[in-house]
Amino acid sequence: MFQMARYSARAVDLAKSIRIVVIGDKGTGKSSLITATATNSFPDNVPPVLPDTKLPLQFFPDGIPITLVDTSSRPEDRGMVAEELKHADAVVLTHAVDRPETLEGLSTYWLPELRRLEVNVPVIVAGCKLDLDKNQVSLEQVMSPIMLQFPEIETCIGCSALKQIQAQEVFYYAQKAVLHPTAPLFDQETQTLKPRCVRALKRIFILCDHDKDGALSEAELNAFQVKCFDAPLQPNEIKGIKRVVQERLPEGVNETGMTVTGFLFLHALFIEKGRLETTWTVLRKFGYNNDVRLADEWLPPSLFKRTPDQTVELTDVAIEFLKGMYMLFDTNGDNNLRPQEIEDLFSTAPESPWNEVPYADAAEKTARGGLSLDAFLSLWSLMTLLEPARSVEHLICIGFQGKPSSAIRITRRRLLDLKKKRCERKVFQCFVFGPNSAGKSALLNCFLGRSYADNPGSTTDERYAVNMVDVPGSAKKTLVMREIPEGGAQGLFSSKESLAACDIAVFVYDSSDESSWKRATELLVELANHGEATGYEVPCLMVSAKYDIVSSQISRQASTKVTQDMWIDPPVSISSKLGDLNNLFRKVITAAQHPHLSIPETEAGKIRKHHYNRLFNRSLMVVSIVAAVLAVVLAAYFAYVSRESASD
């Protein structure tokens, strides 16, 4: 941590090779800069565009192969330049210090063009022909406003290919920006560590604070140093580090050691002094990638491999861990995890995930605006269902010590559940269909324990609601309700696998509006057709909402007939205004647990099934006849053999 890191072995893992593309106006010295770097000499004659130049393997200390790519400045070649930029790991953008118009071109053309092409790599600005500079203004002063406008600029450096002034340094900084980028760690404008970097370093601090006293003792600092840099600290080095921190930030050191505040300050100091490799070594040693998220070796894609009709659930091991974390952060033990306590829980994760869609408003809140244990676990189940890799990453970041594979389980395929006529999932996903203003949003709000008076009204956006449902004679099940806007149903039905992970579909209609019932019926038929065509058939329930309003007798009778004709249960009548819908949610869970029941059938489906059954029965009949004939033939043969044996 406190020594300059050595990267050779680790860096090769991070980047097998680095491709640096050099761009800029005509005559700014691109080709000369490349040649001077590679040969330590100034070229007399330079071709318009150099072929790719490979620097020797040991050119820079990291020992990573580097390829320098020259580009044309001609307008007609911009397509080729754009293609090269797609494969760039870093960009060197040149301007000539003796030609102000080339400096202006950086902000008027080149940097906006990189944004337009979505080239998201570090940019090094090289002020070439430094030997011709007649101005006394430093490059930093000239570039400062441009760097504020374009934070993707990693650094700027003046150079001269003719005089061999800092030519090689240009590409050293480009390589360094690839291996140890500033942008993910440090905000140049505010001169502070970025939030995700703070969160990662805080997690590392907690992992290294073995006695959990809130400070790194000398022994813990040494263990940390050895883990990251394979070398211990000398006693005088530790004292020097603590003295530097204490002088600049008194609260960074206490009587037992370095606090988390001091730990963060020290890394900010390293970065300010250009020693990003120190912080990156620490982060990578604890499993972080260049986005300051856990690297693939912690979360291999194979861990989450599944078919479209399989889902991911938390294991009992993960749930017990989460229960323990809930109790730890629910400081007053009132079964109410307050918003700030949730923020504290996720303070060592890449972000607080439940502040964003679809999680922000997806769980039931307590009267004091917090989360009960059930709501807390429900949100984890939702995140595991929708984003299993992110869920496991956050589990690890908040302290889960087990193997990632021990935190999740892949459910059995729904098609197999259908054959076995039983579903053993603990988390069920229900798609809620229906026309606009039918009562879908009100249904989800009631599911989250919100009174009708508190409901914000209907929405035309897709949303999720998750909660636990008491099931008689069984453990609680988690139900995820996904509201499908009327306009979004068609897009869903156009995809073959869109309903593969759906355990049950609910169709809501306004019982006082006949057109609402007709549209809900149309959606039911569309889903049934989709299931029969794709094989992903889904149990269905119809829900007659707003029964507190005088309903149309025609729609009630007609809807009952439709459900009978399609072989599903009659509509369930509810009133979000009157409340108490627990019976409906239990019915949803029960139907999902028995996926072979309540599967709607269209007339076309019934005809196909009838033809199939007839063909199957005929096949059985033919097989029976053939078997009978074969039996007679065999019997005759054995009788003949028996007579022949007797006559002998």
C-alpha positions in Angstrom: 0.0 0.0 0.0 2.6 2.4 1.0 5.3 1.4 -1.5 5.3 1.9 -5.2 3.5 -1.2 -6.5 5.0 -3.7 -8.9 2.7 -4.8 -11.6 4.4 -7.0 -14.2 2.6 -10.3 -13.4 -0.7 -8.8 -12.4 -0.8 -6.3 -15.3 -0.5 -9.0 -17.9 -3.7 -10.5 -16.4 -5.5 -7.2 -16.7 -4.4 -6.4 -20.3 -2.7 -8.8 -22.7 -1.8 -5.9 -25.0 -2.6 -2.2 -25.2 -3.6 -0.5 -28.4 -3.0 3.3 -28.5 -4.5 5.2 -31.4 -3.0 8.6 -32.3 -5.3 11.2 -33.8 -5.2 14.9 -34.5 -5.1 17.6 -37.2 -2.8 17.4 -40.2 0.8 18.5 -39.5 0.6 18.3 -35.7 3.3 15.6 -35.5 1.5 12.3 -35.1 3.8 10.2 -37.2 7.0 11.9 -35.9 5.9 11.4 -32.3 5.4 7.6 -32.9 8.7 7.3 -34.8 10.7 9.2 -32.2 9.2 7.1 -29.4 10.0 3.8 -31.1 13.5 4.7 -32.5 14.8 7.4 -30.2 15.5 9.5 -33.3 13.8 12.2 -35.4 12.8 10.9 -38.8 13.9 12.8 -41.9 11.1 11.6 -44.1 7.9 10.4 -42.6 5.1 8.7 -44.7 1.6 10.3 -44.5 0.5 7.3 -42.3 2.8 4.9 -40.6 1.9 1.2 -40.4 1.1 -0.1 -36.9 4.2 0.2 -34.6 4.8 -2.4 -31.9 7.0 -1.3 -29.1 9.4 -3.8 -27.6 7.9 -5.9 -24.8 10.1 -4.4 -22.1 9.8 -0.8 -23.4 7.9 0.2 -20.2 8.3 -1.5 -16.8 4.9 -3.3 -16.9 6.1 -5.5 -19.7 2.8 -5.4 -21.7 2.9 -5.3 -25.5 2.0 -1.9 -26.9 0.9 -1.1 -30.4 0.9 2.5 -31.6 -1.6 3.2 -34.4 -1.1 6.2 -36.7 -4.1 7.7 -38.5 -4.9 9.9 -41.5 -6.1 13.5 -41.1 -7.8 13.6 -44.4 -11.6 14.1 -44.3 -12.2 11.2 -46.7 -10.5 8.8 -44.3 -12.6 9.6 -41.2 -14.5 6.4 -41.6 -11.2 4.4 -41.2 -10.2 6.5 -38.2 -13.6 5.8 -36.6 -13.0 2.1 -37.1 -9.6 2.2 -35.5 -11.0 4.1 -32.5 -13.5 1.3 -31.9 -10.5 -1.0 -31.0 -8.5 1.6 -29.0 -7.6 1.1 -25.4 -6.4 4.7 -25.2 -6.3 7.7 -27.5 -3.4 10.2 -27.9 -4.8 13.5 -29.3 -2.2 15.8 -30.8 -2.0 19.5 -31.4 0.9 21.7 -32.4 1.8 24.3 -29.8 2.9 26.7 -32.5 -0.5 26.6 -34.2 -3.3 27.8 -32.0 -6.0 26.7 -34.4 -5.0 23.1 -33.7 -5.6 23.6 -30.0 -9.0 25.1 -30.8 -9.8 22.0 -32.9 -9.5 19.8 -29.9 -12.7 21.2 -28.3 -14.5 22.1 -31.5 -14.0 18.9 -33.4 -11.9 16.1 -32.0 -13.2 15.7 -28.4 -16.9 16.1 -29.5 -16.2 13.6 -32.2 -14.9 11.0 -29.7 -18.1 11.5 -27.7 -20.2 11.1 -30.8 -18.4 7.8 -31.6 -18.8 6.7 -28.0 -15.1 6.1 -27.6 -15.0 5.6 -23.8 -11.3 5.2 -23.2 -8.7 7.5 -21.6 -7.5 10.4 -23.7 -4.0 11.9 -23.5 -3.5 15.3 -25.1 0.0 15.8 -26.5 1.2 19.3 -27.2 3.7 18.5 -29.9 6.6 20.6 -31.3 7.4 22.1 -27.9 10.7 23.3 -29.3 8.8 25.8 -31.5 6.8 27.2 -28.7 7.4 31.0 -28.3 4.7 31.6 -25.7 5.4 31.7 -22.0 1.9 30.3 -21.0 2.2 26.7 -19.6 0.3 23.9 -21.3 -1.6 23.3 -18.0 -3.0 26.8 -18.1 -4.0 26.5 -21.7 -5.6 23.0 -21.2 -7.3 23.6 -17.9 -10.7 24.9 -19.3 -10.7 22.2 -21.9 -10.1 19.5 -19.3 -12.9 20.8 -17.2 -15.3 20.6 -20.2 -14.0 17.1 -21.2 -13.2 15.1 -18.1 -12.3 12.1 -20.2 -8.9 13.7 -20.8 -6.7 11.8 -18.4 -3.7 14.2 -18.7 -1.9 16.6 -21.0 1.8 16.7 -21.8 4.1 18.8 -23.9 6.6 17.1 -26.1 9.1 17.4 -29.0 9.9 14.6 -31.3 12.8 16.7 -32.8 14.5 17.3 -29.4 13.3 14.0 -27.8 11.5 15.9 -25.1 9.0 13.7 -23.3 8.1 11.8 -26.5 8.1 8.4 -24.7 6.4 9.9 -21.7 3.3 10.5 -23.8 2.8 6.8 -24.4 3.8 5.9 -20.9 1.0 8.0 -19.5 -1.4 6.5 -22.1 -0.4 3.0 -21.0 -0.7 4.0 -17.3 -4.1 5.5 -18.0 -5.3 2.1 -19.3 -3.8 0.1 -16.4 -4.5 2.6 -13.7 -7.2 5.0 -14.9 -8.1 8.1 -12.9 -11.7 8.5 -13.9 -13.2 5.6 -11.9 -11.4 6.7 -8.7 -11.1 10.4 -8.6 -13.2 13.5 -9.4 -10.8 16.0 -10.9 -13.2 18.9 -10.5 -13.9 18.4 -6.8 -10.6 16.8 -6.0 -12.3 14.0 -4.1 -12.6 10.2 -4.3 -15.6 9.0 -6.3 -18.4 7.4 -4.3 -17.8 3.9 -5.7 -14.1 4.1 -4.9 -15.0 5.2 -1.3 -17.4 2.3 -0.9 -14.8 -0.3 -2.2 -12.0 1.1 0.1 -14.4 1.1 3.0 -15.2 -2.6 2.4 -11.4 -3.4 2.2 -10.8 -1.5 5.4 -13.5 -3.5 7.2 -12.1 -6.8 5.8 -8.7 -5.9 7.2 -9.9 -4.7 10.5 -9.8 -8.2 12.0 -10.6 -7.2 15.6 -13.5 -5.0 14.4 -12.4 -2.1 16.6 -12.8 0.5 13.9 -9.0 1.1 13.4 -6.1 -0.7 11.6 -3.5 -1.5 14.2 0.2 -1.7 13.3 -0.2 -5.5 12.9 -3.3 -5.1 10.7 -1.5 -2.5 8.6 1.4 -4.9 8.1 -0.9 -7.8 7.2 -2.6 -5.5 4.7 0.7 -4.4 3.2 1.9 -8.0 2.8 -1.3 -9.1 1.2 -1.3 -6.3 -1.4 2.5 -5.7 -2.0 4.2 -8.8 -0.7 6.4 -6.8 1.6 6.0 -5.7 5.3 6.3 -2.2 6.6 9.2 -1.1 8.8 8.2 0.4 12.2 9.5 3.8 11.2 7.5 3.7 8.0 4.3 3.0 9.9 5.1 5.9 12.2 5.8 8.2 9.2 2.5 7.3 7.6 0.5 7.8 10.8 2.2 11.2 11.3 1.4 12.4 7.8 -2.3 11.4 8.2 -2.5 12.9 11.7 -1.0 16.2 10.6 -3.4 16.6 7.8 -6.5 14.9 9.3 -6.4 14.5 13.1 -9.4 12.2 13.1 -7.6 9.8 10.7 -5.6 8.3 13.5 -6.7 7.3 17.1 -5.1 5.5 20.0 -5.6 2.1 18.4 -4.5 2.8 14.8 -5.7 4.3 11.5 -9.4 4.9 11.1 -11.4 4.5 8.0 -11.3 8.2 7.5 -7.5 8.2 7.6 -7.5 5.2 5.2 -9.6 7.0 2.7 -7.5 10.2 3.1 -4.3 8.3 2.4 -5.6 6.9 -0.9 -6.8 10.3 -2.0 -3.3 11.6 -1.2 -1.7 8.9 -3.3 -4.0 9.7 -6.3 -3.4 13.5 -6.0 0.4 12.7 -6.2 -0.1 10.6 -9.3 0.4 7.3 -7.6 -2.8 5.7 -8.9 -1.1 2.3 -9.2 -1.0 2.0 -5.4 -4.8 2.3 -5.1 -5.4 0.1 -8.1 -3.2 -2.6 -6.7 -5.2 -2.6 -3.5 -8.5 -2.7 -5.3 -7.4 -5.5 -7.7 -6.0 -7.5 -4.9 -9.5 -7.5 -3.3 -11.2 -8.5 -6.5 -12.2 -5.2 -8.2 -12.1 -4.5 -11.9 -11.6 -1.2 -13.8 -15.2 -0.3 -13.1 -14.6 -0.7 -9.4 -17.0 -3.7 -9.3 -16.2 -7.3 -8.4 -14.3 -8.9 -11.3 -15.6 -11.9 -13.3 -13.6 -14.4 -11.2 -15.8 -13.6 -8.3 -19.0 -13.8 -10.4 -18.4 -16.2 -13.3 -21.2 -16.1 -15.9 -21.5 -19.9 -15.6 -22.8 -19.5 -12.1 -26.0 -17.9 -13.5 -26.4 -20.0 -16.6 -30.0 -21.1 -17.0 -32.8 -21.7 -19.5 -35.4 -19.1 -20.1 -38.0 -20.9 -17.9 -35.6 -21.2 -15.0 -35.1 -18.5 -12.4 -32.6 -17.8 -9.6 -33.5 -17.8 -5.9 -31.5 -17.2 -2.7 -30.6 -20.3 -0.7 -31.3 -20.8 3.0 -27.7 -20.0 3.7 -28.0 -16.6 2.0 -31.3 -15.8 3.7 -29.9 -16.6 7.2 -27.0 -14.3 6.5 -29.4 -11.5 5.4 -31.5 -12.0 8.6 -28.3 -11.6 10.6 -27.4 -8.4 8.7 -30.9 -7.1 9.2 -30.6 -7.6 13.0 -27.2 -6.0 13.0 -28.3 -2.8 11.2 -31.7 -2.6 12.8 -30.0 -0.9 15.8 -33.0 -0.5 18.0 -34.5 -3.9 17.2 -38.0 -2.5 16.2 -38.3 -4.5 12.9 -38.0 -1.3 11.0 -34.9 -0.8 9.0 -34.8 2.9 8.4 -33.6 4.5 5.1 -30.3 5.6 6.7 -29.8 2.1 8.1 -30.3 0.7 4.6 -27.7 3.2 3.3 -25.3 2.1 6.0 -25.9 -1.5 5.1 -24.9 -0.9 1.4 -22.1 1.5 2.2 -19.5 -1.1 1.2 -21.4 -2.1 -2.0 -20.9 -0.4 -5.4 -24.1 1.5 -4.8 -27.3 1.5 -2.9 -29.4 -0.5 -5.4 -32.9 0.0 -3.9 -32.8 3.8 -4.6 -33.5 3.1 -8.3 -36.2 1.6 -10.5 -37.6 -1.1 -10.2 -36.7 -1.5 -6.5 -37.4 2.0 -5.1 -41.1 1.6 -4.7 -41.5 -2.2 -4.9 -41.8 -3.2 -1.3 -44.1 -2.6 1.6 -43.0 0.3 3.9 -43.6 0.4 7.6 -45.6 3.3 9.2 -42.2 5.0 9.8 -41.0 4.6 6.2 -38.7 1.7 6.8 -38.6 -1.9 5.8 -39.7 -4.9 7.9 -37.7 -8.1 7.8 -40.2 -9.6 5.3 -40.0 -6.5 3.1 -36.2 -6.5 3.3 -36.0 -10.2 2.3 -38.6 -9.6 -0.4 -36.5 -6.9 -2.1 -33.5 -9.2 -2.0 -35.6 -11.9 -3.7 -36.7 -9.5 -6.4 -33.1 -8.4 -7.1 -32.0 -12.0 -7.3 -34.8 -12.8 -9.7 -34.1 -9.8 -12.0 -30.4 -9.3 -11.6 -28.8 -12.4 -10.0 -25.2 -11.4 -10.6 -25.8 -8.0 -9.1 -27.5 -9.5 -6.1 -24.6 -11.9 -5.4 -22.1 -9.0 -5.9 -23.9 -7.0 -3.3 -24.2 -9.9 -0.9 -20.4 -10.3 -1.1 -19.8 -6.6 -0.7 -21.9 -6.4 2.5 -20.0 -9.3 4.1 -21.2 -12.7 2.8 -18.2 -15.0 3.3 -19.4 -18.1 1.6 -18.8 -19.2 -1.9 -21.0 -17.3 -4.4 -22.4 -20.6 -5.5 -23.7 -21.2 -2.0 -25.8 -18.1 -2.1 -28.1 -19.0 -5.0 -30.0 -21.9 -6.5 -31.3 -22.3 -10.1 -34.9 -23.5 -10.0 -36.2 -26.5 -11.9 -37.5 -25.8 -15.4 -41.1 -24.7 -15.6 -41.8 -27.1 -18.4 -40.7 -29.9 -16.0 -42.9 -28.5 -13.3 -45.8 -28.7 -15.7 -45.1 -32.3 -16.4 -44.7 -33.2 -12.7 -47.8 -31.1 -11.9 -46.0 -29.4 -9.0 -43.8 -26.4 -8.5 -41.3 -26.2 -5.7 -40.2 -22.6 -6.1 -40.2 -20.3 -3.2 -40.4 -17.1 -5.3 -43.3 -16.8 -7.8 -43.6 -14.2 -10.6 -47.0 -13.1 -11.5 -47.6 -10.9 -14.7 -50.6 -8.6 -14.2 -52.4 -7.8 -17.5 -55.4 -5.6 -18.2 -56.6 -2.5 -20.0 -55.8 1.0 -18.7 -57.8 2.1 -15.6 -58.9 -1.5 -14.9 -57.3 -1.4 -11.4 -53.9 -3.0 -12.0 -52.0 -0.3 -10.1 -54.5 -0.3 -7.3 -54.1 -4.1 -7.0 -50.3 -3.8 -6.7 -50.6 -1.0 -4.1 -53.0 -3.1 -2.0 -50.5 -5.9 -2.2 -48.0 -3.6 -0.6 -50.3 -2.8 2.2 -51.3 0.7 1.0 -54.8 1.9 1.7 -57.0 2.9 -1.2 -56.9 6.5 0.0 -53.1 6.5 -0.1 -52.8 5.1 -3.6 -51.2 7.5 -6.1 -53.5 6.4 -8.9 -52.9 4.4 -12.1 -49.8 4.3 -14.1 -48.9 3.5 -17.7 -45.4 2.4 -16.8 -44.2 -1.2 -16.0 -43.6 -1.7 -12.3 -42.9 -4.4 -9.8 -44.4 -5.1 -6.4 -43.0 -7.8 -4.1 -44.2 -9.2 -0.7 -44.5 -12.4 1.3 -47.7 -14.3 1.3 -48.9 -16.6 4.1 -49.8 -19.9 2.7 -51.8 -22.2 5.0 -49.9 -25.4 5.9 -46.7 -24.1 4.3 -43.9 -21.7 4.8 -44.3 -18.1 3.5 -43.8 -17.7 -0.2 -42.5 -14.6 -2.0 -44.8 -13.2 -4.7 -43.4 -10.8 -7.3 -46.2 -9.0 -9.2 -45.2 -7.3 -12.5 -47.6 -4.8 -13.9 -47.8 -4.9 -17.7 -49.2 -1.7 -19.2 -51.8 -2.3 -21.8 -49.5 -0.9 -24.5 -46.7 -3.2 -23.5 -48.6 -6.5 -23.8 -48.2 -6.7 -27.6 -44.4 -6.4 -27.4 -44.4 -9.1 -24.7 -46.4 -11.5 -26.9 -44.2 -10.9 -29.9 -41.2 -12.6 -28.1 -41.1 -16.3 -27.9 -39.5 -16.6 -24.5 -41.1 -13.5 -22.8 -43.5 -15.6 -20.7 -41.0 -18.5 -20.0 -40.3 -17.2 -16.5 -43.9 -16.3 -15.7 -45.4 -18.6 -13.1 -48.9 -17.2 -13.3 -50.8 -14.4 -15.2 -53.6 -12.3 -13.8 -56.0 -10.4 -16.0 -57.7 -7.5 -14.3 -60.8 -5.7 -15.6 -63.2 -3.1 -14.4 -66.4 -5.0 -13.5 -68.4 -1.8 -14.2 -67.1 -1.4 -17.7 -68.0 -3.9 -20.4 -65.3 -2.7 -22.7 -62.7 -3.3 -20.0 -63.8 -6.9 -19.7 -63.7 -7.4 -23.5 -60.1 -6.1 -23.6 -59.0 -8.3 -20.7 -60.6 -11.3 -22.5 -58.7 -10.4 -25.7 -55.5 -10.3 -23.7 -56.3 -13.6 -22.1 -56.8 -15.2 -25.5 -53.6 -13.6 -26.9 -51.6 -15.1 -24.0 -53.2 -18.5 -24.4 -52.4 -18.4 -28.2 -48.8 -17.5 -27.3 -48.5 -20.3 -24.8 -49.9 -22.9 -27.3 -47.6 -21.7 -30.0 -44.4 -21.5 -27.9 -44.9 -24.3 -25.4 -44.7 -21.8 -22.5 -48.2 -22.2 -21.2 -49.1 -20.2 -18.1 -51.8 -20.7 -15.4 -54.2 -17.8 -15.5 -56.7 -16.0 -13.2 -59.2 -13.4 -14.1 -59.9 -10.6 -11.6 -63.1 -8.6 -11.6 -62.0 -5.3 -9.9 -64.1 -2.5 -8.5 -67.0 -4.8 -7.4 -68.0 -2.1 -4.9 -69.4 -0.3 -8.0 -72.6 -1.6 -9.5 -71.3 -3.9 -12.2 -72.8 -4.9 -15.5 -74.7 -8.2 -15.2 -73.8 -8.9 -18.9 -70.0 -8.6 -18.3 -70.3 -10.8 -15.1 -72.2 -13.6 -16.8 -70.1 -13.3 -20.0 -66.8 -13.4 -18.2 -67.8 -16.5 -16.2 -68.7 -18.2 -19.5 -65.4 -17.2 -21.1 -63.5 -18.7 -18.2 -65.5 -21.9 -18.3 -65.0 -22.2 -22.0 -61.2 -21.7 -21.6 -61.2 -24.2 -18.6 -59.9 -21.8 -16.0 -61.5 -20.7 -12.7 -64.3 -18.1 -12.6 -63.2 -14.5 -12.1 -62.3 -13.5 -8.6 -64.2 -10.3 -7.5 -62.2 -7.7 -5.5 -62.4 -4.1 -4.4 -59.2 -2.3 -3.8 -61.3 0.4 -2.1 -62.7 -2.0 0.5 -59.4 -3.8 0.9 -58.5 -7.3 2.3 -57.2 -9.0 -0.8 -55.2 -11.7 1.0 -57.4 -14.4 -0.3 -56.6 -13.4 -3.8 -52.9 -13.5 -3.3 -53.1 -16.9 -1.6 -55.1 -18.1 -4.6 -52.4 -16.7 -7.0 -49.7 -18.6 -5.1 -51.8 -21.8 -5.0 -52.4 -21.7 -8.8 -48.7 -21.1 -9.4 -47.8 -24.1 -7.2 -50.0 -26.3 -9.4 -49.0 -25.2 -12.9 -51.0 -27.9 -14.8 -54.2 -26.4 -13.5 -55.8 -23.2 -14.8 -54.0 -23.3 -18.2 -56.4 -21.5 -20.6 -57.2 -23.3 -23.9 -58.4 -21.6 -27.1 -60.8 -23.3 -29.5 -57.8 -23.8 -31.9 -55.9 -25.4 -29.1 -58.7 -27.7 -28.2 -59.0 -28.8 -31.8 -55.3 -29.5 -32.0 -55.4 -31.4 -28.8 -58.5 -33.4 -30.0 -56.7 -34.3 -33.3 -53.6 -35.2 -31.3 -55.7 -37.4 -28.9 -57.4 -39.1 -31.9 -54.1 -39.7 -33.6 -52.6 -41.0 -30.3 -55.6 -43.3 -29.8 -55.4 -44.6 -33.4 -51.7 -45.2 -32.9 -52.5 -47.2 -29.7 -55.2 -49.1 -31.6 -52.8 -50.0 -34.4 -50.2 -51.0 -31.9 -52.7 -53.1 -30.0 -53.8 -54.9 -33.3 -50.2 -55.5 -34.3 -49.5 -56.8 -30.8 -52.5 -59.1 -30.9 -51.6 -60.5 -34.4 -48.1 -61.0 -33.2 -49.3 -62.8 -30.2 -51.5 -65.1 -32.3 -48.6 -65.8 -34.7 -46.2 -66.5 -31.8 -48.8 -68.8 -30.2 -49.3 -70.7 -33.4 -45.6 -71.0 -33.9 -45.0 -72.3 -30.4 -47.9 -74.8 -30.8 -46.4 -76.0 -34.0 -43.0 -76.4 -32.5 -44.5 -78.3 -29.6 -46.3 -80.7 -31.9 -43.2 -81.4 -33.9 -41.3 -82.1 -30.7 -44.0 -84.5 -29.5 -44.0 -86.4 -32.8 -40.2 -86.9 -32.6 
